[in-house]
Structures are given as C-alpha cells and as structure tokens.
Amino acid sequence: MESSLPPAEELVLVDRELARLDAHRAQLLLRRDWLLRVLRPQTQARAPVAWGPPGGPPAPGASWPAPPAPPAPRPEATPHSTQNVLLTLGGALLTVAALVFTLVSWGSMGIGGRAVVLAVVTSAALLAPVGLLRRGLAATAEAVAALGLVLTVLDAYAVQRVALPETGFAAYAAGASVVLAAAWAAYGSALRGLRIPWPAAVAVAQPAPLLAVWALDGGLVAFVWAALVTAAVDLVPALRAGLPTSVRAAAAAGAGLLGGWALATGLVVSSYAPGRAAAPLLAVALVLLYLATRHAPAALAAATAAGVAVLAASGGLLRQVVPADWAVPGYALCAVLLAAVALRAGIRAGRAVRHGLAAAGAGVLALTGLWALPPVAAGLLGPLARTGDVWSGTHATPVLTGFPATAPVVPLLAAGALAFVPRLWARCAALGCGWALLTALPVSLELPYAASVTLRLATAAAGLALGAGVVRAARRSPVVGWLAYGCGLASAVGAVAPALDVRGATFAVLGVLAVLFAGVAVRADGVRRLVGAGAAVVTVAGLVCAGAAAAHTGLAVAGLLLLAVPAGTAGLGAWLGRLSGLGLPGAVLEATGAGMGLCGLAAASARPGLLALGLALGGTVAAATALRPARRPLASWVAAALFVSATWVRLALWEVTAPEAYALPPAALALVVGVVRRRRDPEASSWVAYGPGLAAALVPSLCAAWADPSWVRPLLLGLAALMVTLLGARFRLRAPLLLGGAVLVLNGLHELAPYVVQVVGALPRWLPPALAGGLLLAVGATYEQRLRDARRLRDRLGRMR
C-alpha cells in the first residue's frame, strides 16, 4: 500500500499504533480477569457440590475438597513500559562497561588488540539495529544504536590517545565533534527507523565552534561570536516545522543555552570595553528579534532580551563619546528612545515584540532611576542634619560629595517619557519623577541658599495644589491626588528645615505654608482637608514661636504666648460652627490648637508663676468653649481641671501646705456640678452627683487629721461630717449618709485611739480574747435577729438615692 508520508515518519506512526494496541490489550486482559472473578461465585452457586459438603463435615477419614484457586494478580506495568525499562537499563550497563573497558582495562592490551576490540564492538553495535528494525524491534534497535553512538565517542578518544597524542585537546575535540556530528547524521539518514541519531548529532555539534576558538586562543569576544553563530544556526532546525520533534527540541535547547551565554558575556564585556562588545550585542539583538517574529510563544521574552542587548550596545557606544558624568543619563536616554520607538513607530511589529522592547527600556530606565536616588534623599533629608544653632546663618553642608551633577537628568527623562503614556500608573510615576527632579536639583546643582529654599517652597506649593484638586486630573484620580499631597507635605518639611538658618527665611516660609495649608483646608475634601487644617494650625503656632524668639521673650513667655493659638482656634471653630453647609474641619482646628496649648503649658512650666497664669488662661478658653452645647461635655471637664491645676500651682507658690486649700475648691466645683446634674436628672444616683465632690472634700482632711496632733482640724472635720450625714438622712441620699457617717466614725476613732491604747495596756492579757469570745457567743445567739436588722438596713439604704 502506497503512502504519502516519508518512511521515517510512517515508521514512527506504526510504532505508536503498536504501543497503543499493546496498552489496549493489557486493559482487555485486566477486564477479562475481573469478569472471571465476578462469574466464578455464580458458577459455584449453581454447582451441586461446593468446596464444603452440603450435609455437614465430612465422614471420618474423608478429606475436604480443595478450595477455589485465588484470582490472578493484576499486572502493575504494561508490556511496552517494561520493555522500555529493560532496554534503558541494558543500554546503560553496556555503556558503563564500555567506559570501564576503555578507561581502565585499556592498558593491558596491545595496539592491535585495542583496535580490533573497539572496531568489532562498535561495528556490531551500529549494524545490529539494521536487523532489529527488519524484525520490527524498534525499541531494541534504539537502545543498541545509542550504545553504538557512545562507542564512537570512545573510539575518538582512543584514536587521540594512540594515534594523535601530540594534538592539542581543544583542536582535536573540535574536529572530533564535527566528524561525530556528520557521522551520526549520516547514520540517522541511512537508518530512518531510528530517532536518536539526529538529535544526538545536533547536540554533539554544539561545542565545536567554541572549542575551535579555544584552540585558536581567541579572546572573550571571539567566544561570544562563536556562541552566537552556533545559536543562530540552531534556530534554523528549531523553527522548521517539518523536522522531528526531538531534533527541534535539541536545536532549541542548544540555541537557548548558547544564545543566553552570548548575551550575558556580551553584557559583561560591555561593562569594561563597550566598543568591543557593541557589534556582538547588536548581532545578538538581531537574532533575538528574528526569533521573536518567527516564534510567538517566545516573542515577549526574546524581544525583552533583544531590547537589553540594544541598550547595552547603544549606551556603551554613547558612553565612549560623552564625559563620565553623562554615562548613566546616556543609558537612560537610550532606554527612553527605545521605548518610544517600540510603542510608537513599531506598528508593523507584533504586540508581544513591541511590549518586550518597551519592557526592556522601562527596566533599564528604572535601574538608572535607582542610581539617581541619592541626590533626592540628600535634598529631602540633608537640611535636617543641622550642625549650627537656629538663626545662626550657617547652613548644613551637602551630604553628597563627588556625586555627578547630571543625576537629575534621569528623573527628567523618565517624567517626560511617562507623561505621554495614557495610564494611571504612568501619571503617578511621572509625578514622582518630577518631584524627585525638583528635590534633587538644590543638591546636584549646589544652588545658593535663597534659590534652594525658594525651589523647595515652590515644590511644596505645587504638590499641595495638586493634592487639593486644583488640577482636574488630580480631582478625577484620588491616587494622583494623594501622591501629590504626600510629595507636597514632604517638600514642606524640607523647606522649613533650611529656613530655620535665617530669621527672615523662617517667617517667610512659615507664612507661605500657613496660607497654602489654609487653602488646602478650604479647597480639598476628606482626610486631606483635615490634614491641611491641622498643618495650618501647626504652622501658625510656629509663627507665634518664631515671633516670641525674635522678641527674646524666653521659653516660658513664648509658651504663654502660644496659648493664643488655642484661643484663636476655639473662636474660629465657633464661627465655623455657625456657618451652615461649609463643612470646614472646625473640630480638627480646635483639637490641634489644644495640642499646641499643651505644648505652650509645657514650655511655661519653667516658671511656675507663668504656668499658673497659663493654666488659668487655658481654663478660661475651655470654659468659653463649653458654652457651645456640642463641646460642653468635654470642654467643661477640661476647664475644671485647668482651673484646679492653676489654683494648686498658685497655692504651691504661696507655700500653702494645708490640704483643704487644695481639696475644697475642686470639691466645691464638683458639688455645684452635682447639684446641676440632679436638677436636670432627678433619677441620677447620689454617688454620681455628690460622691466625687464629698470624697474630694472629706478624705484629704481625714488623712491630715490622723497625723495632726491638734484638736482644731478633727473638730471641724467632725462637724462637717456630721452635717453631711444629717443632710443625707434628711434628703434620703445614700452617698452623703454613708460617706459622712464613715468619716465621722473614723474621725471619732482617731480621737479615742490614745485612750483605747491606754486601757488596753492596763487590762490583763487574757481579757481581750475573753471579751472577743463572749461577743461571738452573743452574736451567735441572736444571729437571726441581727440578720433581719441587717436586711432592713440594706432595704432602707436601697431606697435612698
């Protein structure tokens, strides 16, 4: 029967069909065994006699019938797989034996014997597949042919050791590689039923060019060219669809390994000799682009690698003609141009090719951006490294010395390139690159002090304006707005730090920032508005401190002046609260102002007299804030705490040590609050309304009375406690009754304590235990009555407020 397929491919199809039939036959055999096991019990059930007699156990002397045979075991491997394993093991063992014979036992034979043995064994191994293929034993023929190919390598080794011992290893290996590749290819052409000779020939031919360059003492660039030429030649069979898969796979593996090595070595050479590496790198790029256009699965990776090679070559050539400071910006320029060409001009190329080239440009541009980061960090953090005093006129020395001044060119190129990409991530990256450019300029260009501060302030203004939504793009994209806002805040801090070197610059920068943050608080929305309002208050506080420092008022007076900030924010918050629909963050203004007020009180603590005045002023501001119903719950307590603290500081300055002077004012205030609370809420507990005030008034005096030898304080305390107790009983209030009674009893015990001690000292030692025992007996005898009395007392107290 005629066939349109070549004999080699038809033989492969026949072998595959035979293997499929073997596997199907094994499945049918397994099914047959299962069916026999299923049908055997049914056959035994229909049989007249089972393996045991139906009438019970056998008679004496008789034997039981033999049980049925167990089912045949299920095979765990197909015949085809078993055959492949056996052939592989056999070929491997024969190969090992040949190696041992050639390398170990070679010296024990003469030259003639060696030649005869190798020739006979190799010829037999190479001729045996002919007969095996005729008998249809293709797998066995493959194993024997593989052994024959290995023996040809040993033959080549033997020839070099015996006939050509003076030949250099590299030269002989290169020639032997070519000869073996040709011989194996011819052998595979002669025996088309074998699949292993052709891929083996492709594999053995790979090192030939490299070995030839080694034999000729070529340099590293020559190795790159050799590897590249070999990889390019390998691409021809690798991309040809009509060849067997094994041949294409071997060629593709060789092309990938040698091409990757050529690219990596070319990049290394380009780092120290860009002129010598330019031509090989461009050739590598051409080969990779050819692969990218002919093989779609590898298009993206091949195009990316080609882009890297082009950038290394072009950047290296540019590096030779420009000064050293422009080397990295030159690579960045090449990366931008390559990305632009790939995305704009390369319309006819495939999408994967264009994206791969653009990815290579973006990656190289990102690496150059990392190189340009030190000036950005120095421009942002350098002013914080202050060595002189505030307003000393001395400026912080630049952190970077000797870094190329061309570093800002890299973020400039990146920002310009990203600005033309219509993507959100590109806008964010362009914004970040623009901010990095403006931040690095003062350090890289070593600008004068005034120009440096002005540029930082302008950068902060631009970032805050974008973050506030002045530009439509920032309003439409919250991500861009937040990024610009963060850059503006960072630049604002970077502008304040150097402005502290000069008095005029401090006032100018703080004033401008106060206006900017106030504008953000009005223009922005959400969290950015709150942050802007708080930053505006902090900036105004900085202006107040700067004014106090300019007037040489001292730290304590400056802290007292800083209390004007919470007073102003409280008034502004009250005004904003009356405006409907404006939605300005009045609470944030007041909270930030309160924080600045606490800082002012901490500064005023250096002079206690001014601290008492500051506490009183703060209490006044809090009390005025408490007039607003929305702020009353918190502001009233803050006002009370500040007023009490002011009183205590003043009493300490007057060297007053009586505890009543410290305790009675807050106690009276707490009692007034309690009375107001009870009037508004008659159901409120007396513990909540009067408990704190009574405890603050009585407990400190009780502690002082126990340590006071005089009789005046205990007498006055007893009268006060008695009055509180009577009032509690009169109005049926639990807190005054219990607190007043407890203080009255403890105060009385204090007065009786000396006499009790005297009496106890005069009594016999057996009398106290006896009295305690008698008391326990009396209580035990009347336990139920005492329990009923305690319950009635509890009920009465429970009915009180």
SEMAR-336390 format. One line per 2 residues: number of its first residue (from 1); their letters; for each residue x negated, y, z of C-alpha. Coordinates in steps of 0.2 Angstrom, whole numbers. Example, Ala and Ser with C-alpha at 12.3 -4.5 7.8 and 13.67 -1.06 7.14 Angstrom:
# SEMAR-336390
1	as	-62 -22 39; -68 -5 36
# end
This chain:
# SEMAR-336390
1	me	0 0 0; -7 17 -5
3	ss	-9 31 7; -12 50 6
5	lp	-22 51 22; -41 48 22
7	pa	-47 31 28; -54 38 44
9	ee	-38 47 49; -27 32 44
11	lv	-38 21 55; -36 32 70
13	lv	-17 31 67; -17 12 66
15	dr	-27 11 82; -15 22 91
17	el	0 12 85; -8 -4 90
19	ar	-11 3 108; 7 9 109
21	ld	13 -8 104; 2 -16 117
23	ah	9 -5 130; 27 -8 125
25	ra	23 -27 125; 17 -26 143
27	ql	33 -16 148; 44 -30 140
29	ll	34 -44 149; 37 -35 166
31	rr	56 -33 161; 56 -52 157
33	dw	49 -56 174; 61 -46 183
35	ll	76 -54 174; 69 -71 178
37	rv	69 -67 196; 87 -60 196
39	lr	93 -75 187; 84 -88 197
41	pq	96 -86 213; 112 -88 202
43	tq	105 -104 194; 101 -111 211
45	ar	118 -106 217; 126 -116 203
47	ap	115 -131 205; 122 -146 215
49	va	107 -148 227; 97 -133 234
51	wg	80 -134 241; 88 -140 258
53	pp	100 -155 258; 119 -150 260
55	gg	123 -162 273; 110 -155 286
57	pp	92 -160 290; 85 -175 280
59	ap	85 -193 287; 70 -198 297
61	ga	56 -202 286; 63 -192 272
63	sw	55 -175 266; 62 -158 262
65	pa	62 -153 244; 49 -141 238
67	pp	54 -123 239; 56 -112 223
69	ap	40 -105 216; 36 -87 221
71	pa	39 -74 207; 23 -70 196
73	pr	14 -54 202; 17 -38 192
75	pe	1 -33 182; -6 -16 188
77	at	-15 -12 172; -11 -13 153
79	ph	-22 -24 142; -28 -8 132
81	st	-34 1 148; -43 -15 155
83	qn	-52 -16 138; -57 2 138
85	vl	-64 0 156; -74 -16 152
87	lt	-81 -8 136; -86 8 145
89	lg	-95 -2 159; -103 -14 147
91	ga	-110 1 137; -116 10 152
93	ll	-125 -5 159; -133 -9 142
95	tv	-139 10 141; -146 9 158
97	aa	-155 -7 154; -162 1 138
99	lv	-168 16 148; -177 4 161
101	ft	-185 -6 147; -191 9 138
103	lv	-197 19 153; -203 6 165
105	sw	-207 -10 155; -214 -2 140
107	gs	-232 -3 145; -233 -21 147
109	mg	-231 -24 128; -242 -21 114
111	ig	-238 -8 100; -232 -21 88
113	gr	-220 -29 101; -214 -12 106
115	av	-209 -8 88; -202 -24 84
117	vl	-191 -25 100; -184 -7 98
119	av	-181 -9 79; -172 -25 82
121	vt	-161 -19 96; -157 -3 88
123	sa	-153 -11 71; -142 -24 79
125	al	-133 -10 89; -130 0 74
127	la	-125 -14 62; -113 -23 75
129	pv	-99 -10 73; -98 -15 54
131	gl	-92 -32 58; -82 -27 73
133	lr	-72 -14 63; -68 -28 50
135	rg	-60 -39 63; -50 -24 70
137	la	-60 -22 86; -61 -3 85
139	at	-64 0 104; -78 -13 105
141	ae	-86 -5 90; -86 12 98
143	av	-94 6 113; -108 -3 103
145	aa	-110 12 92; -113 23 107
147	lg	-126 11 113; -135 12 96
149	lv	-135 31 97; -143 31 114
151	lt	-156 19 107; -160 30 93
153	vl	-164 44 106; -176 31 115
155	da	-183 27 98; -188 45 95
157	ya	-195 46 112; -205 30 109
159	vq	-212 37 92; -218 53 101
161	rv	-227 43 114; -235 31 102
163	al	-237 39 85; -237 58 89
165	pe	-244 60 106; -253 77 101
167	tg	-237 85 95; -230 98 107
169	fa	-214 94 116; -204 109 111
171	ay	-208 107 92; -206 88 92
173	aa	-189 89 102; -183 102 89
175	ga	-187 91 74; -180 76 83
177	sv	-164 85 87; -162 89 69
179	vl	-166 72 62; -155 64 75
181	aa	-140 75 71; -142 71 52
183	aw	-144 53 55; -129 52 67
185	aa	-118 62 55; -123 50 40
187	yg	-119 35 51; -102 43 55
189	sa	-99 46 37; -104 28 32
191	lr	-93 20 46; -77 31 45
193	gl	-68 20 58; -80 26 72
195	ri	-75 43 81; -91 45 92
197	pw	-105 48 79; -99 65 73
199	pa	-96 74 90; -112 67 96
201	av	-121 74 80; -114 91 84
203	av	-119 90 102; -137 84 99
205	aq	-140 98 86; -136 112 98
207	pa	-153 114 107; -163 113 90
209	pl	-164 132 87; -168 136 105
211	la	-182 123 105; -189 129 89
213	vw	-190 147 96; -199 139 111
215	al	-211 131 100; -215 147 91
217	dg	-217 156 108; -203 168 104
219	gl	-198 181 116; -181 183 125
221	va	-173 192 111; -178 178 99
223	fv	-169 166 111; -153 177 110
225	wa	-154 177 91; -156 158 91
227	al	-142 155 103; -130 167 93
229	vt	-134 160 76; -130 142 84
231	aa	-114 148 91; -109 157 75
233	vd	-112 140 66; -102 131 79
235	lv	-87 142 76; -85 135 58
237	pa	-81 117 63; -72 123 79
239	lr	-60 133 69; -57 121 55
241	ag	-40 113 56; -44 98 45
243	lp	-58 91 56; -55 78 70
245	ts	-51 85 87; -67 78 95
247	vr	-78 86 83; -69 103 85
249	aa	-70 101 104; -89 98 104
251	aa	-92 113 92; -81 124 103
253	ag	-90 119 119; -107 122 111
255	ag	-101 139 104; -94 144 121
257	ll	-110 140 131; -122 147 119
259	gg	-112 162 115; -109 166 133
261	wa	-128 164 137; -132 175 122
263	la	-121 189 129; -127 188 147
265	tg	-145 188 141; -142 202 130
267	lv	-135 212 144; -150 209 155
269	vs	-162 214 141; -152 230 138
271	sy	-154 235 156; -173 237 154
273	ap	-175 238 134; -159 244 127
275	gr	-167 247 110; -172 229 108
277	aa	-155 222 114; -144 233 103
279	ap	-144 223 87; -141 206 96
281	ll	-127 213 106; -119 221 91
283	av	-120 204 82; -113 195 97
285	al	-98 208 96; -95 204 78
287	vl	-95 185 81; -83 188 96
289	ly	-72 199 85; -71 186 72
291	la	-66 173 85; -53 184 92
293	tr	-45 187 75; -45 169 70
295	ha	-40 160 86; -25 168 95
297	pa	-27 159 112; -45 166 115
299	al	-41 183 107; -40 193 123
301	aa	-55 186 132; -66 186 116
303	at	-60 204 112; -64 210 130
305	aa	-82 202 129; -84 210 112
307	gv	-80 227 120; -93 224 134
309	av	-106 220 121; -102 235 110
311	la	-103 247 125; -119 239 131
313	as	-127 242 114; -120 259 111
315	gg	-123 265 128; -141 258 128
317	ll	-145 267 112; -137 283 119
319	rq	-147 281 135; -163 282 125
321	vv	-160 299 117; -152 308 132
323	pa	-160 313 149; -159 301 163
325	dw	-146 310 172; -134 308 157
327	av	-136 289 156; -121 284 166
329	pg	-110 298 159; -116 291 141
331	ya	-109 274 145; -93 282 152
333	lc	-91 292 135; -93 276 125
335	av	-80 267 136; -68 281 133
337	ll	-71 281 114; -69 263 113
339	aa	-53 263 122; -46 277 112
341	va	-51 268 96; -44 252 101
343	lr	-27 259 107; -25 272 93
345	ag	-35 268 77; -34 249 78
347	ir	-17 247 72; -20 233 60
349	ag	-29 223 73; -19 211 84
351	ra	-11 216 100; -22 205 110
353	vr	-38 211 101; -33 230 105
355	hg	-29 226 123; -45 217 125
357	la	-56 231 119; -46 243 129
359	aa	-49 232 144; -67 232 141
361	ga	-68 251 140; -57 253 156
363	gv	-68 241 166; -84 250 161
365	la	-76 267 165; -71 260 182
367	lt	-89 255 185; -96 272 181
369	gl	-82 279 192; -89 270 207
371	wa	-106 277 203; -99 294 204
373	lp	-91 292 221; -105 298 232
375	pv	-103 316 227; -85 315 230
377	aa	-87 308 248; -100 321 251
379	gl	-89 335 245; -75 329 256
381	lg	-84 324 272; -100 334 271
383	pl	-93 350 279; -88 340 294
385	ar	-106 337 298; -108 353 307
387	tg	-125 357 314; -123 375 320
389	dv	-110 384 330; -93 391 324
391	ws	-95 408 315; -114 406 316
393	gt	-116 410 297; -126 394 295
395	ha	-119 381 283; -121 362 283
397	tp	-134 355 272; -129 344 257
399	vl	-128 326 262; -134 320 245
401	tg	-151 325 239; -158 320 222
403	fp	-141 313 215; -138 318 197
405	at	-128 333 195; -119 326 180
407	ap	-109 314 191; -93 325 189
409	vv	-93 322 171; -87 304 174
411	pl	-71 308 183; -68 322 170
413	la	-69 310 155; -58 297 165
415	ag	-45 311 168; -45 317 150
417	al	-43 299 144; -29 294 156
419	af	-19 309 153; -15 303 136
421	vp	-8 286 142; 11 287 145
423	rl	11 276 160; 14 279 179
425	wa	-2 271 184; -11 281 172
427	rc	-4 298 178; -9 293 196
429	aa	-26 288 191; -28 304 181
431	lg	-23 314 196; -35 305 207
433	cg	-49 308 195; -45 326 193
435	wa	-45 328 212; -62 319 213
437	ll	-69 330 200; -64 346 209
439	ta	-70 339 226; -87 334 219
441	lp	-91 350 210; -97 360 225
443	vs	-110 347 230; -115 342 212
445	le	-117 360 206; -123 367 223
447	lp	-111 381 222; -113 396 233
449	ya	-103 396 249; -89 408 244
451	as	-86 399 227; -87 382 236
453	vt	-73 387 249; -63 395 236
455	lr	-63 380 225; -59 368 240
457	la	-44 380 244; -38 380 226
459	ta	-39 361 225; -28 361 241
461	aa	-16 373 234; -14 363 218
463	gl	-12 347 227; 1 354 239
465	al	10 362 225; 12 346 215
467	ga	17 337 231; 30 349 234
469	gv	38 346 217; 34 362 208
471	vr	29 352 193; 43 342 185
473	aa	33 326 183; 29 326 202
475	rr	48 328 206; 53 313 194
477	sp	39 302 201; 38 300 220
479	vv	22 291 219; 13 305 209
481	gw	21 317 222; 14 308 237
483	la	-3 306 229; -5 324 225
485	yg	1 328 243; -12 317 251
487	cg	-25 325 240; -19 342 245
489	la	-20 338 263; -37 331 262
491	sa	-44 346 252; -35 357 265
493	vg	-46 349 279; -61 350 268
495	av	-58 369 266; -55 373 284
497	ap	-72 364 290; -84 375 280
499	al	-73 391 283; -77 390 301
501	dv	-95 395 297; -90 413 294
503	rg	-76 423 303; -68 431 288
505	at	-68 415 279; -59 407 294
507	fa	-45 420 294; -43 420 275
509	vl	-42 401 273; -30 398 288
511	gv	-19 412 282; -18 405 264
513	la	-15 387 271; -1 394 283
515	vl	8 401 268; 5 385 257
517	fa	12 374 271; 27 386 274
519	gv	31 385 256; 30 366 256
521	av	42 366 271; 54 376 261
523	ra	51 368 244; 48 349 247
525	dg	60 337 254; 60 321 266
527	vr	44 317 275; 33 329 265
529	rl	44 344 271; 42 338 289
531	vg	23 336 287; 22 353 279
533	ag	32 361 293; 21 353 307
535	aa	5 358 297; 11 376 296
537	vv	13 377 315; -4 370 317
539	tv	-12 382 305; -3 397 314
541	ag	-10 390 330; -27 390 323
543	lv	-25 408 318; -20 413 336
545	ca	-35 404 342; -46 412 330
547	ga	-39 429 335; -42 426 353
549	aa	-60 421 349; -63 436 339
551	ah	-57 447 354; -69 437 365
553	tg	-55 433 377; -62 417 384
555	la	-55 400 383; -41 402 397
557	va	-34 418 390; -34 410 372
559	gl	-24 396 380; -12 408 387
561	ll	-10 417 370; -7 400 362
563	la	9 399 371; 16 412 359
565	vp	17 398 346; 30 388 355
567	ag	39 404 359; 40 408 341
569	ta	44 390 335; 58 390 348
571	gl	65 406 341; 63 400 323
573	ga	72 384 327; 87 393 335
575	wl	88 404 319; 87 389 308
577	gr	100 380 318; 112 394 314
579	ls	109 393 295; 121 380 288
581	gl	115 370 273; 97 375 273
583	gl	91 359 281; 74 365 287
585	pg	65 355 299; 68 365 315
587	av	65 350 327; 48 347 319
589	le	44 365 321; 49 365 339
591	at	40 349 343; 24 354 335
593	ga	25 371 344; 27 362 360
595	gm	12 351 357; 2 367 354
597	gl	9 374 370; 2 359 379
599	cg	-15 362 371; -14 380 377
601	la	-10 375 395; -24 363 395
603	aa	-36 377 389; -29 388 403
605	sa	-32 376 416; -50 383 418
607	rp	-42 397 428; -28 391 440
609	gl	-21 409 441; -18 410 422
611	la	-12 391 422; 2 396 435
613	lg	7 410 424; 6 399 408
615	la	17 386 416; 30 400 421
617	lg	30 406 403; 32 389 396
619	gt	46 386 408; 54 402 403
621	va	53 396 384; 60 379 389
623	aa	74 387 399; 79 398 384
625	ta	79 383 373; 90 374 385
627	lr	104 387 381; 106 378 365
629	pa	118 363 368; 108 352 356
631	rr	92 355 365; 99 356 383
633	pl	96 338 389; 78 338 386
635	as	73 356 387; 82 358 405
637	wv	71 345 412; 55 352 404
639	aa	59 369 411; 62 362 428
641	al	45 353 428; 36 368 421
643	fv	43 380 434; 40 367 449
645	sa	22 365 442; 20 384 441
647	tw	26 385 459; 14 371 465
649	vr	-1 379 457; 3 396 464
651	la	5 388 482; -11 379 480
653	lw	-20 396 476; -12 403 491
655	ev	-19 389 501; -2 383 507
657	ta	-3 366 514; 15 364 521
659	pe	24 350 511; 40 359 512
661	ay	34 373 502; 31 361 488
663	al	46 350 490; 60 362 494
665	pp	60 372 478; 62 356 466
667	aa	74 349 479; 85 364 479
669	la	84 364 460; 89 346 459
671	lv	103 348 471; 110 363 460
673	vg	109 351 445; 118 338 455
675	vv	132 349 460; 135 355 442
677	rr	135 337 437; 148 332 450
679	rr	159 346 445; 158 341 427
681	dp	160 322 430; 169 318 447
683	ea	166 300 444; 147 302 444
685	ss	138 292 458; 131 302 473
687	wv	115 293 471; 113 300 453
689	ay	119 318 458; 111 321 475
691	gp	99 306 478; 84 314 469
693	gl	86 331 477; 89 324 495
695	aa	74 312 493; 63 326 487
697	al	68 337 502; 68 324 516
699	vp	54 311 513; 39 323 512
701	sl	44 331 528; 47 314 536
703	ca	29 309 531; 22 325 538
705	aw	32 324 554; 25 307 559
707	ad	7 314 558; 12 331 566
709	ps	9 332 585; 20 347 586
711	wv	39 346 590; 45 360 578
713	rp	45 350 562; 53 335 569
715	ll	66 345 577; 70 355 561
717	lg	70 339 551; 82 330 563
719	la	94 344 562; 93 344 543
721	al	95 325 543; 110 326 555
723	mv	118 340 544; 116 329 529
725	tl	123 314 537; 138 323 543
727	lg	141 330 526; 140 313 519
729	ar	153 307 531; 164 321 529
731	fr	165 320 510; 163 301 509
733	lr	147 302 499; 135 287 500
735	ap	119 295 496; 119 309 509
737	ll	126 297 523; 113 284 520
739	lg	98 295 517; 102 307 531
741	ga	105 293 543; 89 284 538
743	vl	78 300 540; 87 304 557
745	vl	84 286 564; 66 286 558
747	ng	63 304 565; 70 298 582
749	lh	60 283 582; 45 294 580
751	el	49 304 595; 52 288 606
753	ap	37 279 600; 25 286 613
755	yv	37 281 627; 40 264 620
757	vq	22 261 619; 20 266 637
759	vv	35 255 643; 28 240 633
761	ga	11 242 641; 19 242 658
763	lp	30 226 655; 24 209 658
765	rw	19 199 643; 32 186 645
767	lp	46 199 645; 47 204 626
769	pa	48 186 620; 62 183 633
771	la	71 198 628; 70 193 609
773	gg	76 176 613; 91 182 623
775	ll	95 194 609; 96 180 597
777	la	107 170 608; 119 184 610
779	vg	119 187 591; 122 169 588
781	at	136 168 599; 145 182 591
783	ye	139 179 574; 156 178 566
785	qr	162 194 574; 146 203 568
787	lr	148 196 551; 166 203 550
789	da	159 220 556; 146 220 543
791	rr	158 216 529; 170 230 535
793	lr	154 242 535; 150 236 517
795	dr	168 239 511; 168 257 518
797	lg	151 261 510; 158 254 494
799	rm	172 265 494; 161 280 495
801	r	153 289 480
# end
